[in-house]
Amino acid sequence: MFKRKGHIPPAATYKEVWSKGDAADKLSFFFMGVSALKNKQWAKGISLLASEIIFICWFIFSGASALSMLSNLGTIKTKKVVFDKAQGVYITKQPDNSVLILLFGIMAIFLVIGFIWLYIINLRSTRANYIKKRDGKHIATNKEEIASLFDSRLHATLMFIPLLGIILFTVLPTIFMISMAFTNYDRQHPIGFSWTGFQAFGSVLTGDLAGTFFPVLGWTLVWAVAATVTTFLGGVLLALLIESKGIKHRKVWRTIFIVAYAVPQFVSLLLMAQFLDAQGPLNTLLQNWGWISSPIHFIDNEAAPWVARLTVIIVNMWIGIPVSMLVSMAIIQNLPQDQIEAARMDGANAFQIFHNITFPQILFVMGPSLIQQFIGNINNFNVIYLLTGGKPMNNNYNGAGSTDLLVNWLYNLTFGQQQRYNASAVLGILIFILSATISLIAYRHTTSFKEG
């Protein structure tokens, strides 16, 4: 019927498959894989049918309950003592574990979505087999179906395990964390908690935590800008100095600065914390030389907030400059020398060459990397935690110190005495929104994006 040369057979709708297909095609709408089994595609048919049987059994015995309990996160919210008529004694009923209820409920939603995805695959497979039968074309055998997984559909085969890992270890925990922000999960409600809507958001933005959130947010942005700019400019200038004419033993200088990068970051930070301590080597030397009469408080509780913050920025330069230096050196070594020589012949000095040729080229290449560094500095937990621990403490803040970033404050709210898990989840969401917004806006304004 459709074999005339140059004629493209029409695609079949699911309505046509249902009305004109054989019994196996119709049964596939209710029992997944029947059409595949009828056409001897054993691997696909058995897999789909087994998946449906397992899903139905799971849904009846566990899934339906998990989904229904997700609406209230358990009925028993507090410890209760009730009288058991059967035993004639009083028994204690513990609160429902809302954490597990929420986790299993979210997992149940993912499983339902996964089953729907498999059902759609089943329908598409049934329609594809129907069209091939209708048009008199060859229907792939079981062996050919399996072979296609390592040939034409190799990309799907290779992506399955990584995609499953992303769903289990990234998407699922993220959804779980976001869900926490809409509950009253805290120290007062460690087990039996409930949905509270946007109440936790109100606490962070306008409630008792607002007086901490906005100052810490301001310092986080200042820190991210200062840390990114200082390490970038420092790395560029250092690379220019090493690569400039007349500098001898360049390999030695490169090695010296790379050593600072090769040492693990936490080791450098812990050593710097000891070095800058009130009783540390720096203060001891300065006192022995008679330059100071009493220790300078750089990063402890007696330090001035601006001193501690400035110290953190300077120490971060020691860690971050070698990275920018390596990238800048690679760019400088590949700059068009004929363009630079032409500029010199036209009378341009070193600063003009740097301003109009060298720096724009470095910024063009490193633009996306700078955005990445900026976002990394917003979430730079290690530098603050290992160097200052948030000190000096601020009596006006709720659970945060003067040098704490939003991510450090999130950690304090989670593992500190307050244990306000819902507020921590809100902070996680706000940090993500902040990072994503800045990334998108900044990246769209980079030269590499505009010329890409």
C-alpha positions, 0 to 999 in steps of 0.5 A: 500500500505504501511501497510506491517509490518516493512515497513516505508512509504516514506516521501512526497515531496511538488511536490508530494503533488501538483501533487497527492493531492486533491483540498484542498491540491492544494488550500493550496499552495495559500490559507493558511489553506484550507487543515486544514479546509477540514480535520475539523481542524477548529482552525488551518485552520481559524487562518492560513486563517485569518492571510493571509487575514490580511497580504494581506490587510496590505501589500496592504494598508500599508506594500508595502509603508513602504517597498518602503520608507525604501530605501530612508527614505523619499523623503523630507529631508528639510523644503520646501515652495511650491505654492498650485495651488488648494488653490492659497497659499504658504504652508510649507512642513515639512521633512519626519519623517525618524525615523518613516519610518525606524521603520515601515520599519523594522517592515514591514520586520519582518511581512513579515518574520513572514508571510513566517514562517506561510506559511511554517507551512501551507505547512508542515501541508498540507504535513502531512495531505496528508501523513496521507491520503495517508497511511490511517492513522488517521488525528488529529481532531480539538479537538486533535490539540488543546489538543496537544498544551497543551501536545506534543507541550506544549513547543512551546505553552509556548515559544510563548509569551516569544519569541514574547516578545524577538522579539518585545522588544530586536531584533527589537530595536537592529536592529533599533539601528544598522540601525541608524549607517548607517545614518546621524541621528544627530542634523543637521538631526533630522527628514529627514535623509538618508542612508550614509553607513559606514560614521559614522563608519569612524567618530568614527574610523578615523574621528573627534571622533577617538581622543576620541574613542581610549583613552576612549576604553583604559580606559574602558579596564583598568577599566574593568580589574581592577574592576574585579580583585580587587573585585574578589581577595578582596572577596576571601581574605575576605572570607578566613579571615572570614572562617579561624580558630580562627575567632569569631562571623562569622555571625556578620562579614558576616552580616556587609559586606552583608549590603554594598551589600544590600544597593541599589548601587545608594544610596552608590554611591551618598553617596560616591560622597558626602563623597569625595567632596572637601567640603565633610566630608572626606576633612573636617575631614582631614583639622580639624585634620591638615593632609592637608592644602587644600581639596583633589580633588578626583572626581571633575573637578579639580582632576587629571585624575589618581586620579579620576580613582583610586578613582573610582576603590577603591569605586567600591571595596566597592560595588563589594567585598561583592558579590565575598565574598558570592560566595567564602564563599560558595565554601570554605565551600564545599572544600574537607577537606580530601584533605586539611588535607592530604596537611597539613600532607605532610607539606604544609603551608597555602599559598601552600594550598591556591595556589594549592587547595583553589584558583584553586577550587574557580577560577574553579567555578567562571570562567564564573561568572568572565567573566560575571562581566568583561563584566558587568564592560565594560558596568558599566554605574552607577558607573561612572555616579553617582560617577564622571559624567565623571569628570574631563573633558578633553579638548582633548576629544569630548563629554567625560570626563577622567573617562567616559567609552564607554557606558557613552560616548555613553550616552553623544553623545545621550543626550548631546549637540551634539546629534550624534545618528548615532555615538552613534549607532556605539559605541553600535555596537562596544561595543557589538563586543568587549564584545562578542569577549572577552566573547567567547575567555575568556570562551573557555579558562576557565577550566570549559569549557575545562572540561565540 
